[in-house]
Amino acid sequence: MSGTERYAAGALEGWDARRWWGNRLVPVAESSVEGRPVGIYTSHFLTGVGFPAECPLEVTLNRDERLLVPLRFRDTDFLVIGDDYGTTLVVEAGNDAVWSINPQQDIFRFVNSNVGHFVDFLGLYQALCEYGRDLGEEQESALVDDFRAWLRHRDAAAFEDDDHWWSLIVEQVEDGFL
């Protein structure tokens, strides 16, 4: 995919994320990404669309000097984008994939193919929680099935393994833990 195609894809992802977040997305300063080994998609998404000020699932996304701090794990270079109260959320340098890692506990989970999908998925999860509050058990089950199908359609890689981050989140939603 050329840089122009990736930028166009990034613009589309930004629209999708805005559908859920509206004006609650805060772009990061261009100086935060300058000179960092991030792909053009990640760079444009962060500076043109940004992260939500508050996230569900105890996720915190950085917009300050902690954003894109280099981290090496399992012989791979990553850049920190935040945490989920237990693991560090990172973007793989030069690849745009989002991972959840904890070197102390040797946790290494794929999250999404890119930050746009991640922010988009978080927004849909929050919408699911708000909408699903007053549903009966049968309606809630159908909503969770639709949620999984929609996520899988948007970023199938996020569900290629039962141990991937979103696979575990949806499983916890089904089991009533989230």
N, C-alpha and C positions, 0 to 999 in steps of 0.2 A: 504494500500500500504506500503510495507516495505521501509526502508531507502534506500536500494540498488535500488529498483524500482523508488523511487522518485529521486534519484541521476541520474539514467539513463534517466528519463523523463526530468530532468533539463539539461542534456547534449544535448538532442534533441531540447529543447526549445532554448538553446544557439545557435545551428546551425541555427534555423529558424530566430532568431534575427540577426545573422550575415549575413544572406542572404540580408537583407535590409540595414544594417548599415555598413557592411564590416569592415574596420579597424577603424571605428569611435567609437567603443565601448571601454570604459576604465574601466577595473576591479578596484574594490575598495580594499584597503589594508585589509588583513585578520584581522589585529588588530581592524578594524572598526566593525567587526561582532562578534569578540570573546566575550563571556559572555553575548551576547544579546539573548533574548528569541525569536529567529527567527527559523523557520523550516529549516531542512537540505537543502531543495530545494532553499529557498531564500538565504541562506548562500552560497551555491555553485554557484548559478547564479551570485550573486554580486561579489564574489571573482574570479570566473572563466571566466565570460563573461563580466559583468559590465553594465554600463549605457552609453548612447551616450553623447558626450561632449555637443552637442546642440540638442534641441528637438523642434518639431513643437508644435502648440497649446498653446504657452506661458508656456509650461511645463519646469520646472527646476528640475533636479534630483540631489540630494546631493551626494557628494563623500568625504565630510570632516566631522568635528566633529558634524555637524547637522544631519548626517545620523544615522538613527535608534534611535533617541532621543525618549524616552518613552512619550506617550500621552494617557491619559485616557478620554474616551468619551462614554456616555451612558452605563456605567458600563462595558466597554470592554477596554482591553489594546491594544494599537497600537504602532507602531514604525514608525517615520517619514522617508519618502524617498524623499520628495520634495514638490513642490507646482505647481499649475496651474494658478497663478495670480488671486487668489480669494478663493481657498480652499487649504487645506493641503492634500497632497497625503501620505497615510499611508499603512503599511502592518499590518494586524491583527496578533497579537502575537500568535505564535503556530499554525497558520492556513494558512498562505501564501497569503490569499486574499488581493487584493489591493482595497482601498476605498478612496473616496474624501470626506473630512469633513470640516465643518466650524462650530465650537461650538457656536460662537456668533450668527450665523443666523440659527442654528439648521439644517444645510445641512449635509446629510449623504447619499452618493451615492455609490453603488457598481461600481467598475471599471472593474476589471479582477480577474480571479481565482488565478493568481500568477504574480510575477514580470516579468517572461519570456514572458507571453502573453502580458503584458502591453508594454514592450519594443518592442516586435514583432509588435503589433498593431500600435505603434507610427511610426515605420519604414515603415510599409505599407502605413500609412496615408501620410507620407512625399513622398513616391514614387507616390502615387495617385496624390498628388498636382503637382509634377514635370511632370508627364506624362499627366495629364489632362489639362495643360495650353493651349494647342493649339487645343483642341477638340471642335467640334460643340456641340450644346445643346443636340441633340439626342445621340451622342456618349458619352458625359459626363454623361448623365442619365444612360446609360447602364453600364458605368464604376462604378458609385456609387452603382448600384444594385449588380454588381459583388463584389465590395468592402464589402458591407454589408454581402453578402452570404459567402464570404471567412472568415470574422471575426466571423460570427455566427458558421460556421463549426469548427473553431479553438477553440472558447470559448463561447459556447451557453449561459452560465450563464451571460455573459456581455450584453445580449439582452433579458433576461427574464422579464424585466420590462421597460416600456417606459421612466421611470425616471432614469435609469442607465446611467452612464457617457457616454459610447460609443453610446447608443441609442440616446442620446441628440446630440452628436457630428455628427453622421450620419444624423440626422434630420436637423441640421444646414447646413451641406454640401448640402443636397438636396434643402434647401431653399435659397442657395446662400450666406449665411452669413459667411461661412468659405471657 
